């Protein structure tokens, strides 16, 4: 049986993932601007606060740490303040810094963004690019050898600063029998990554590497085909921003697209880091590639809503999946019902419950459910199983099977969640839901509402909804010329 996306996020395991690449300090200098300098035609910013975050492969590490992975980083830092910041930030993210190599001949790469009213005014890059010395390269290879022992996945995060030399890529990508290697590439020559498992260029990067303009689906397909041929990888994923992601297997045996999650785009910085981090985590905990991509679209959708680089947690993604489910899939089992209800309550929403057979839907049902929905924010509907309906109504019922009844009810706008129960009464389901409001028809006034005591003891109350005369399943069946055994 296929696992749901949320199950991969709720795993208790902590996969071991090694990240190798260029690490950066992303510094944000925030302030306000209200005047022009008297010395030159430039704005003057009054500095208000300063923030430093992990950038480059460090952002991948921060995302993996937030997801609960045991994360190790191999990279180069300088013998300077920036290097000390890197170590502190890695520690805060729960990531190991034992793979860092100090190169006193070059500064730690730092990018300072001057920001006012959430708009970047200027970026200052402090860096020395190019391959490290033979001595530093040898130290990096030693660190890779030590840190790659017993890891589940290796992520190569290339920001073009020089850490990923040919010798290092040869060790990482062409190490037969080693762990799977995922690459977030840079530059034009993707043959450098030959032997890895997967590559994840974005649209601009794929255009630069192939010389193609990716305007159509056919363009994307052709670019992926060319990249697969260049790199001889198992698969190529091209991320397409608001158009989602496209994946092609090396031999062309399979290809598919994953749509993006609809989000208001605030800042795309770091979205690619989040994508490869979520894919690496997902594959390491047992997801297949398509499931990993679907989870990555959730993570990327959250990232672009935040300013600057941002580490997305499992809780962030679980909440996003729950919110998405709230707006789409309504028919749920017991486990999913509990998750969804916990999410709704965390958002301060009022839960309403009612139940019934709903065998032959009619206008009376619709009016009743619309009124029930008006008593709160979320209407949970319990639907009797086929066996339960048969016991209550006789051998000729239900007319419509359980799955069909629940599917029809889920199509009503006023209904939020639909779940089934097999007992003759909904008491156990009511205890599970523990609604703020329990709704039954006014014809139950003298019968005693099942679950009343439980609901009232737990702070909720019972409402008897008005019934609209002239509507019933029996009457509907009779008008159709069918007998109702009840």
C-alpha positions as CSV (number, residue, x, y, z in Angstrom):
1,X,0.0,0.0,0.0
2,X,1.4,3.4,-1.0
3,X,2.4,5.7,1.9
4,X,1.0,9.1,2.2
5,X,3.3,12.1,1.9
6,X,2.7,13.0,5.6
7,X,3.9,9.6,6.7
8,X,7.4,10.4,5.4
9,X,7.4,13.5,7.5
10,X,6.2,11.8,10.6
11,X,9.0,9.2,10.5
12,X,11.0,8.6,13.7
13,X,14.3,8.0,11.8
14,X,17.0,10.6,11.3
15,X,18.7,9.9,8.0
16,X,22.4,10.6,7.7
17,X,23.2,13.0,4.9
18,X,26.6,14.5,3.9
19,X,26.7,17.8,2.1
20,X,29.8,18.9,0.1
21,X,30.1,22.3,-1.6
22,X,30.6,26.0,-1.2
23,X,29.5,27.4,2.2
24,X,28.5,31.1,2.5
25,X,27.5,33.6,5.2
26,X,24.4,35.4,4.1
27,X,24.3,38.7,6.0
28,X,21.2,40.9,6.0
29,X,21.6,44.6,7.1
30,X,18.1,46.0,7.6
31,X,17.2,49.6,8.0
32,X,14.9,52.5,6.8
33,X,15.4,55.1,4.1
34,X,13.9,58.5,4.2
35,X,16.4,60.9,2.6
36,X,19.0,61.5,0.0
37,X,22.6,62.0,0.9
38,X,23.9,65.6,0.6
39,X,27.2,64.2,-0.6
40,X,26.0,62.2,-3.6
41,X,22.7,61.3,-5.3
42,X,22.2,58.1,-3.2
43,X,19.7,57.2,-0.5
44,X,20.8,57.1,3.1
45,X,19.8,54.1,5.1
46,X,19.5,54.2,8.9
47,X,20.8,50.8,10.1
48,X,18.4,49.1,12.5
49,X,19.3,45.4,12.8
50,X,21.7,42.8,11.4
51,X,21.1,39.2,10.7
52,X,23.4,36.3,9.6
53,X,22.3,33.0,8.1
54,X,23.8,30.0,6.5
55,X,24.0,30.3,2.7
56,X,25.2,28.1,-0.1
57,X,25.6,24.5,0.9
58,X,25.0,25.8,4.5
59,X,21.4,26.6,3.7
60,X,21.0,23.0,2.4
61,X,22.4,21.8,5.7
62,X,20.1,24.1,7.7
63,X,17.1,22.8,5.9
64,X,18.1,19.2,6.5
65,X,18.8,19.9,10.1
66,X,15.3,21.4,10.4
67,X,13.9,18.3,8.9
68,X,15.6,16.2,11.5
69,X,18.4,14.7,9.4
70,X,21.8,13.9,11.0
71,X,23.7,16.4,8.8
72,X,27.5,16.7,8.1
73,X,29.1,19.4,6.0
74,X,32.4,19.3,4.1
75,X,33.5,22.8,2.9
76,X,36.2,25.5,3.2
77,X,36.1,28.5,5.5
78,X,38.6,31.2,6.3
79,X,40.5,31.8,9.5
80,X,38.3,34.8,10.3
81,X,35.1,36.1,11.8
82,X,33.0,34.7,9.0
83,X,34.4,31.2,9.7
84,X,33.5,31.4,13.3
85,X,30.0,32.5,12.3
86,X,29.6,29.5,10.1
87,X,30.5,27.2,13.0
88,X,28.1,28.9,15.3
89,X,25.2,28.7,12.8
90,X,25.9,25.1,12.0
91,X,25.8,24.3,15.7
92,X,22.5,26.2,16.0
93,X,21.1,24.2,13.1
94,X,22.2,20.9,14.7
95,X,24.7,20.1,12.0
96,X,28.3,18.8,12.4
97,X,31.1,21.1,11.5
98,X,33.9,18.5,11.7
99,X,34.2,18.4,7.9
100,X,35.1,22.0,7.6
101,X,38.7,22.8,6.3
102,X,40.2,26.2,7.3
103,X,42.1,28.0,4.5
104,X,43.9,31.0,6.0
105,X,44.8,32.2,2.5
106,X,41.2,33.1,1.6
107,X,38.3,34.7,3.4
108,X,35.0,33.0,4.3
109,X,32.6,33.8,1.5
110,X,30.1,36.4,2.7
111,X,27.3,38.1,0.9
112,X,25.9,41.2,2.6
113,X,22.4,42.4,1.4
114,X,21.3,46.0,2.3
115,X,17.6,45.8,2.8
116,X,15.0,48.5,3.4
117,X,11.2,47.9,3.5
118,X,12.0,44.3,2.4
119,X,13.6,45.5,-0.8
120,X,17.3,44.8,-1.5
121,X,19.1,48.1,-2.3
122,X,22.6,46.6,-2.7
123,X,24.5,43.3,-2.3
124,X,28.2,43.2,-1.3
125,X,30.2,40.0,-2.0
126,X,33.4,39.3,-0.1
127,X,35.0,36.2,-1.6
128,X,37.9,34.6,-3.4
129,X,36.9,32.1,-6.0
130,X,38.9,29.4,-7.8
131,X,40.2,26.0,-6.8
132,X,41.9,25.7,-3.4
133,X,45.5,24.8,-3.0
134,X,46.7,21.2,-3.4
135,X,47.1,21.0,0.4
136,X,43.6,22.2,1.1
137,X,42.2,19.9,-1.6
138,X,43.9,17.0,0.0
139,X,42.4,17.9,3.4
140,X,38.9,18.1,1.8
141,X,39.4,14.6,0.3
142,X,40.4,13.3,3.7
143,X,37.3,14.9,5.3
144,X,35.0,13.4,2.6
145,X,36.5,10.0,3.3
146,X,35.9,10.3,7.0
147,X,32.5,12.0,6.9
148,X,31.0,9.8,4.1
149,X,31.2,6.6,6.2
150,X,27.7,5.2,6.8
151,X,25.7,8.1,5.2
152,X,22.5,7.4,3.4
153,X,22.7,10.2,0.8
154,X,25.4,12.7,-0.4
155,X,24.4,16.1,-1.6
156,X,26.7,18.1,-3.9
157,X,25.8,21.8,-3.6
158,X,27.8,23.8,-6.3
159,X,27.9,27.6,-6.0
160,X,30.9,28.0,-8.3
161,X,33.3,29.2,-5.6
162,X,35.9,26.5,-6.2
163,X,35.5,23.9,-3.5
164,X,34.2,21.2,-6.0
165,X,37.4,20.5,-8.0
166,X,37.6,17.7,-10.5
167,X,39.4,15.4,-8.0
168,X,36.7,16.0,-5.4
169,X,33.8,15.5,-7.9
170,X,35.6,12.3,-9.1
171,X,35.7,11.0,-5.5
172,X,32.1,11.9,-4.9
173,X,30.3,11.1,-8.1
174,X,32.3,8.2,-9.5
175,X,32.7,6.2,-6.3
176,X,31.2,2.9,-7.3
177,X,29.1,1.2,-4.7
178,X,28.9,4.4,-2.6
179,X,25.7,6.2,-1.4
180,X,23.4,7.9,-3.9
181,X,24.7,11.4,-4.9
182,X,22.4,14.3,-5.7
183,X,23.7,17.4,-7.4
184,X,22.6,21.0,-7.4
185,X,24.7,22.2,-10.3
186,X,26.4,25.4,-11.4
187,X,28.0,26.5,-14.7
188,X,27.8,25.1,-18.2
189,X,29.7,21.8,-18.1
190,X,27.5,19.2,-16.4
191,X,29.7,16.4,-17.6
192,X,31.7,17.2,-14.4
193,X,29.0,15.5,-12.4
194,X,29.0,12.3,-14.5
195,X,28.4,9.3,-12.3
196,X,26.0,11.0,-9.8
197,X,22.4,9.8,-9.4
198,X,20.4,12.9,-9.9
199,X,20.8,16.6,-10.9
200,X,18.4,19.5,-10.2
201,X,19.1,22.6,-12.3
202,X,16.5,25.3,-12.4
203,X,15.2,26.8,-15.7
204,X,18.0,29.4,-16.1
205,X,20.7,26.9,-15.3
206,X,19.3,24.3,-17.7
207,X,19.1,26.9,-20.4
208,X,22.8,27.9,-19.8
209,X,23.9,24.3,-19.9
210,X,22.0,23.3,-23.1
211,X,21.8,26.6,-25.0
212,X,18.1,26.1,-25.3
213,X,15.3,28.5,-24.4
214,X,12.8,26.7,-22.3
215,X,9.5,28.3,-23.3
216,X,7.4,25.1,-23.9
217,X,7.0,21.7,-22.5
218,X,8.8,20.3,-25.5
219,X,11.7,22.6,-24.9
220,X,12.0,21.3,-21.3
221,X,11.7,17.7,-22.4
222,X,14.5,18.2,-24.9
223,X,16.7,20.0,-22.4
224,X,16.3,17.2,-19.9
225,X,17.1,14.7,-22.7
226,X,20.4,16.5,-23.5
227,X,21.4,16.9,-19.9
228,X,20.8,13.2,-19.3
229,X,23.0,12.4,-22.2
230,X,25.7,14.8,-21.0
231,X,25.8,13.5,-17.5
232,X,24.8,9.9,-17.7
233,X,22.8,10.2,-14.5
234,X,19.9,8.1,-13.4
235,X,17.5,11.1,-13.7
236,X,17.3,14.8,-14.4
237,X,14.9,17.2,-12.6
238,X,14.4,20.7,-13.9
239,X,12.8,23.1,-11.5
240,X,10.5,25.5,-13.3
241,X,9.4,28.0,-10.5
242,X,5.6,28.5,-10.7
243,X,5.4,25.8,-13.4
244,X,6.6,23.1,-10.9
245,X,9.1,20.5,-11.8
246,X,9.8,18.1,-14.6
247,X,11.7,14.8,-14.3
248,X,13.1,12.5,-17.0
249,X,14.8,9.1,-16.4
250,X,18.1,8.6,-18.2
251,X,16.8,6.0,-20.6
252,X,13.6,7.9,-21.3
253,X,11.6,5.1,-19.9
254,X,9.6,7.5,-17.8
255,X,9.0,11.2,-17.5
256,X,6.6,13.2,-15.4
257,X,5.7,16.7,-14.2
258,X,4.8,17.9,-10.7
259,X,2.8,21.1,-10.4
260,X,3.9,23.8,-8.1
261,X,1.9,24.5,-4.9
262,X,0.0,27.8,-5.4
263,X,1.7,30.4,-3.2
264,X,2.2,34.1,-3.0
265,X,5.9,34.6,-4.1
266,X,7.7,36.9,-1.7
267,X,11.4,35.9,-2.3
268,X,12.8,33.0,-4.3
269,X,16.2,33.1,-2.5
270,X,17.2,29.6,-1.4
271,X,14.3,27.8,-3.0
272,X,16.7,25.5,-4.9
273,X,18.5,24.6,-1.6
274,X,15.1,23.7,0.0
275,X,14.2,21.5,-3.1
276,X,17.4,19.4,-3.0
277,X,17.3,19.2,0.8
278,X,13.7,17.9,0.9
279,X,14.4,15.5,-2.0
280,X,17.5,14.1,-0.2
281,X,15.6,13.7,3.1
282,X,12.6,12.1,1.4
283,X,14.6,9.6,-0.5
284,X,16.6,8.7,2.6
285,X,13.4,7.8,4.5
286,X,12.0,5.6,1.8
287,X,10.1,7.9,-0.6
288,X,10.3,7.2,-4.3
289,X,11.5,10.0,-6.6
290,X,8.0,11.2,-7.5
291,X,6.9,11.4,-3.8
292,X,10.1,13.2,-3.0
293,X,9.4,15.8,-5.7
294,X,5.9,16.3,-4.4
295,X,7.2,16.9,-0.9
296,X,9.9,19.3,-2.4
297,X,7.2,21.4,-4.0
298,X,5.6,21.8,-0.6
299,X,8.9,22.9,0.9
300,X,9.7,25.3,-2.0
301,X,6.2,26.8,-1.8
302,X,6.9,27.7,1.9
303,X,10.4,29.1,1.2
304,X,9.3,31.6,-1.4
305,X,6.8,33.1,1.0
306,X,9.6,34.1,3.3
307,X,12.2,36.8,2.9
308,X,15.8,35.6,2.6
309,X,17.1,32.1,3.0
310,X,14.8,30.1,5.3
311,X,15.0,26.6,6.8
312,X,11.7,24.7,6.5
313,X,10.8,22.3,9.3
314,X,8.8,19.0,9.2
315,X,6.1,20.8,11.2
316,X,5.9,23.6,8.6
317,X,5.5,21.0,5.8
318,X,3.0,18.8,7.7
319,X,0.8,21.9,8.4
320,X,1.0,22.8,4.7
321,X,-0.1,19.3,3.7
322,X,-2.9,19.5,6.2
323,X,-4.0,22.9,4.9
324,X,-3.9,21.6,1.4
325,X,-5.9,18.5,2.3
326,X,-8.5,20.8,4.0
327,X,-9.0,22.5,0.7
328,X,-9.1,19.3,-1.4
329,X,-9.5,15.8,-0.2
330,X,-12.4,15.5,2.3
331,X,-12.9,11.8,2.7
332,X,-10.6,10.6,5.5
333,X,-9.9,7.6,7.6
334,X,-9.5,7.6,11.4
335,X,-5.8,8.5,11.5
336,X,-6.0,11.3,9.0
337,X,-9.2,12.6,10.7
338,X,-7.3,13.0,14.0
339,X,-4.4,14.9,12.2
340,X,-6.8,17.2,10.4
341,X,-8.9,18.0,13.5
342,X,-5.7,18.8,15.4
343,X,-4.7,21.2,12.7
344,X,-8.1,22.8,12.5
345,X,-8.1,23.3,16.3
346,X,-4.6,24.8,16.2
347,X,-5.9,27.4,13.8
348,X,-8.7,28.2,16.2
349,X,-11.5,26.8,14.1
350,X,-14.8,25.6,15.6
351,X,-15.7,21.9,15.0
352,X,-19.3,20.8,14.2
353,X,-20.3,17.1,13.9
354,X,-23.4,15.4,12.5
355,X,-24.1,12.0,11.1
356,X,-26.5,9.9,9.0
357,X,-27.0,7.3,6.3
358,X,-27.5,9.9,3.5
359,X,-28.5,7.0,1.2
360,X,-30.5,9.0,-1.3
361,X,-29.6,12.6,-1.2
362,X,-32.3,15.2,-1.5
363,X,-32.9,18.9,-0.8
364,X,-33.8,18.3,2.8
365,X,-30.3,16.8,3.4
366,X,-28.7,19.8,1.8
367,X,-30.7,22.3,3.9
368,X,-29.9,20.4,7.0
369,X,-26.2,20.2,6.3
370,X,-26.0,23.9,5.4
371,X,-27.6,24.8,8.7
372,X,-25.2,22.5,10.6
373,X,-22.2,24.1,8.9
374,X,-23.5,27.6,10.0
375,X,-22.8,26.6,13.7
376,X,-19.1,26.5,13.2
377,X,-16.1,26.6,10.9
378,X,-15.6,22.9,10.1
379,X,-18.4,20.4,9.5
380,X,-17.4,16.8,10.1
381,X,-19.9,14.3,8.7
382,X,-20.1,10.7,10.0
383,X,-21.6,8.3,7.4
384,X,-23.0,4.8,8.3
385,X,-21.3,1.9,6.6
386,X,-23.3,-0.3,4.2
387,X,-23.6,-3.0,6.9
388,X,-24.8,-0.5,9.4
389,X,-27.4,0.9,7.1
390,X,-28.6,-2.6,6.3
391,X,-29.0,-3.4,10.0
392,X,-31.0,-0.1,10.5
393,X,-33.1,0.0,7.4
394,X,-33.4,-3.6,6.1
395,X,-32.1,-5.8,3.3
396,X,-33.0,-3.4,0.5
397,X,-30.8,-0.7,1.7
398,X,-28.5,1.1,1.1
399,X,-29.4,2.0,-2.4
400,X,-26.0,3.6,-2.9
401,X,-22.8,2.0,-1.6
402,X,-20.7,3.6,1.2
403,X,-17.9,5.0,-1.0
404,X,-20.4,6.6,-3.4
405,X,-22.4,8.2,-0.6
406,X,-19.2,9.7,1.0
407,X,-17.9,10.9,-2.4
408,X,-21.2,12.7,-3.1
409,X,-21.3,14.3,0.3
410,X,-17.7,15.5,0.0
411,X,-18.7,17.4,-3.1
412,X,-21.0,19.7,-1.0
413,X,-19.3,23.0,-0.2
414,X,-20.7,23.1,3.3
415,X,-19.1,19.8,4.2
416,X,-15.5,19.9,5.4
417,X,-14.6,16.3,6.3
418,X,-16.4,13.0,5.6
419,X,-15.6,9.7,7.5
420,X,-17.3,6.4,8.0
421,X,-18.4,4.3,11.0
422,X,-19.7,0.7,11.2
423,X,-21.5,0.8,14.5
424,X,-25.2,1.3,14.9
425,X,-24.7,4.6,16.6
426,X,-22.0,7.2,16.1
427,X,-21.0,7.4,19.8
428,X,-17.4,6.2,19.4
429,X,-16.9,8.5,16.5
430,X,-18.3,11.4,18.4
431,X,-15.8,10.7,21.2
432,X,-13.0,10.7,18.6
433,X,-14.1,14.0,17.1
434,X,-15.2,15.6,20.4
435,X,-17.0,18.4,18.6
436,X,-17.7,21.9,19.8
437,X,-21.2,21.5,18.4
438,X,-23.2,18.3,17.9
439,X,-26.1,18.7,15.4
440,X,-29.1,16.4,15.0
441,X,-32.5,16.9,13.5
442,X,-35.3,18.3,15.6
443,X,-37.1,14.9,15.4
444,X,-34.5,13.6,17.9
445,X,-35.8,15.9,20.7
446,X,-37.8,13.1,22.4
447,X,-35.5,10.2,21.4
448,X,-32.3,11.3,23.2
449,X,-29.4,12.5,21.1
450,X,-26.6,9.9,21.1
451,X,-23.4,11.5,22.4
452,X,-25.0,14.5,24.1
453,X,-23.5,13.6,27.5
454,X,-20.0,13.3,26.1
455,X,-20.1,16.5,24.2
456,X,-21.6,18.6,27.0
457,X,-19.1,17.1,29.5
458,X,-16.3,18.2,27.3
459,X,-17.5,21.8,26.9
460,X,-19.5,21.5,23.7
461,X,-23.3,21.7,23.2
462,X,-26.0,20.1,21.1
463,X,-28.2,21.9,18.5
464,X,-31.4,20.5,17.1
465,X,-31.6,21.6,13.4
466,X,-34.9,22.4,11.7
467,X,-36.1,19.7,9.3
468,X,-37.7,20.7,6.0
469,X,-41.0,18.9,5.5
470,X,-41.8,16.9,2.4
471,X,-38.4,15.5,1.8
472,X,-37.2,12.0,2.7
473,X,-35.4,9.1,1.2
474,X,-38.5,7.0,1.4
475,X,-40.5,9.6,-0.5
476,X,-37.9,9.9,-3.2
477,X,-37.7,6.1,-3.7
478,X,-41.5,6.0,-3.9
479,X,-41.6,8.7,-6.6
480,X,-39.1,6.6,-8.5
481,X,-41.4,3.6,-8.3
482,X,-39.2,1.8,-5.9
483,X,-40.1,0.2,-2.6
484,X,-38.5,1.2,0.6
485,X,-38.4,-1.8,3.0
486,X,-38.5,0.6,5.9
